[in-house]
Amino acid sequence: MISIPGAHCVEWFFAGGLSVLGRAGPAGSGDVHVLPTDDNIVFDLNFPGGNARLLVRRAELARFVANTL
């Protein structure tokens, strides 16, 4: 859950497989998109009031995926 001071909390739910697909190339639809860069994975999360962009190191995401899927 992400919250911004003075705004409502927003929750996004997406399949863990999106993290796997996003490591190989752009993936996602609707409110959640995953984009790979050289060293990182970018999660773009959109909602009617704005958006959030999260940056995760590839190696850390790979460990997380290996431990959860």
N, C-alpha and C positions, 0 to 999 in steps of 0.2 A: 504494500500500500504506500502510495506517495501522497504527502500532504504539502500544501503551500500555505504559508501564513495568510489568513484572511480568506481562504477559499475552502471549498468542500474537499474531502478526501476522495480520491479516485482509485479504483482497483482494476487491475488488468489480470485476466487469466488467459494463459495460452499453453498449448501442449509443449512438453519438453522437447519433442522432436523438432520444433521450430528453432531451438538453439543449435541442434545438429545441422539442420538445413542451412541456417544462416552462417555457419562457418565455411560452407562451400561456395555460397553465392547469395545474392539478395533473396529474401524469403518473407512471407507474411502477406496479410491482406487486412483490409478494414483498419482497425485502430492500432494494430501492432505490426511493425516491419523490422526486420533484422538485416543488417548490412555488414559484410566483412570489410576490413581494411587490412593493411599489411600486418600490423601487430595487435589489432583490437577487433572487437565486434561491437557494432552500434545497434542499440535497441531504440527505435523511434516509437514512442507511445503517444497516441493522439486522443483527444477528447474535445467535446464541444467548446470548452473554455480555453483551450490552448494545447500545449504538447510538452512532452519531456523527452530528453535524449540522454540515454545512459550509455556509458562507454565501459566495456569490460575487456580486460586483457585476454587474448586468445588462450594462453596457457591456463589461466584461472578458470575460464569457462570450460575448457577441456577436462580439467580435474573435477569440476562440479558435475558435468554431464556424466563422466565415468562413475562417479560416486552415487548418482541419483537415478540413472536410467538402467 
